[in-house]
């Protein structure tokens, strides 16, 4: 895969539970890895096809193959944009790259 389209730096984050000062459980997100990615907003027929099972899929994110990415993770893009992962597709089952169907958290 050419590196040119993979021009956005993203972080794959995993949920973690810690305790706050009062000893109560508090949820937080920790960065598990960083990767270069291509990010496309879905529109038109792509959006309708991608959102048949999930009504909120808004973007497709392509990364080089990384094992361990699941819908339990989320994507951080820049300093203020976050995406929940709806599904991870190993394109052609060749372990070369993955398409991540995601919904932006507003």
N, C-alpha and C positions, 0 to 999 in steps of 0.2 A: 504494500500500500504506500502510495506517495505521502510524504509528510506534509505537503502544502496545505491540504484541506484541514489538517489537524492543527489549527492555529489558536485555539482557545485553551487556556490552562484551567482545569477543574480540579476539585477535591472530592473524593468519595468519602463520605462520613458515615459513621456507625453510631447508633444510639447507645448511650451509657447512663447508668443510674448511679448517682453519688448522693451523699448526704449534705444537707445545708447546715448552717450554724446551729439550728435548732434540733438537728438530728433527724429531720424528716427527709424522705427520699426526694431527690430532685433530678429531673431528666436533663441531660446535656448531650451534645453531639461532639464526637472526636474525629479528627481527620485520620483515616486509615491509610490513604495513599493519594498521590497526585498523578494526573495524567493529562496528556494533550488530547484534545477532542475537537470534533466538528459538531456544531449545534445548528439544527434547522427547526424553525417554527413550522408546525404543520398547518396546512391550509387546504381548503376545498375538499376534493375527494380523498386526499391522504388523511385528513382529519377525520372524516366520516368512517373510513376503513379502520383507522387506528383506534377509534373510540367506540367501536361496536360493543365491546365488553366493559369498557371504562369510559365514562362520559367526560373525564377531565384530562385526557392525554392531550398535551399542547405542544410538545417538542420531541424530536428524535435527536439523540446524542450518539455519535459514533466514536468509539475508542479502540485502540489496539486491544487484543484479547487480554483480559485480566481475570484470573480465576477468583471466585469468591464474591463477585458483585451480585447482590440479590435485592428484591424489593424491600428488604429490611433496611437497606442503606438509603442515603439521599445524596444529592449532588449539590455542591456549593460552587457557584460561578461568580467570580468577582467577589466583591465584599458584601453585596446586598441581595443577590439572587439565589434562591434555593429551589430545587426540583425534587419532588418525591418520585421514586422509581416505581413504575407500574409493572414493567416486564423487561427482561434482558434476553436478547436474541443472539445466539452464536451463529453468525451469518454463514450459511452453507455447512455448518458443523465442522469447520476447518481450523478452529482456534487461531484465526488470523485477526479478525476484528469482531466487535459486538455492537449491535444497535440497541440502545436503551430507550425505551418508550417512557416518557416522564411527563409529569404535570407540574407546572410552576406554582409555587406557593406564593400567594399574593399578600 
